[in-house]
């Protein structure tokens, strides 16, 4: 698909599932998980997202590392995988997720075109530092922004406002790419379209 960057001055990316392959954590335990690899990957991710939404709605924030662990506990218990060593291994692997292969070159091209680039993620600063450094993409990013700066998860509007303040770019000149169907982005005038570039425009 051909996209246009007309009027766009900054491209902002979600981290997990968009730049980094969250499925690579469970894949690193294929030797133990076997046929339960797929179900664990799906259930872990689903619960991870559900827990962030619930915490945002209830005003009960905990950082993404805790939420990721709670979601993994649910998935392991549901699948009958009571193995503390496996849990520790999976959590360690989540700190070193694989970057999707096209990402470094894509970010480099955006920077060469004069665009600002950033990550905006539910991940905690420590988690994001780990995956960004492992992927070797820090030099292609102007900012790595975590929801911890505002203490609430997406899709709260204050999360997206972080980008406007940090990059000093008007909302209408920012695009946001995410593989996640994040709700309420219309509050910021964003049409969610997977990884397709779309302008971030203020709501009327």
Secondary structure, 3 states (H helix, E strand, C coil): CCCCCCCCCEEEECCECCCEECHHHHHCCHHHHHHHHHHHHHHHHHHHHHHHHHHHHHCCCCCHHHHHHHHHHHHHHHCCCCCHHHHHHHHHHHCCCEECCCHHHHHHHHHHCCCEEEEEECCCHHHHHHHHHHHCCHHHCCEEEEHHHCCCCCCCHHHHHHHHHHHCCCHHHEEEECCCCCCCHHHHCECCCCCCCCEECCCC
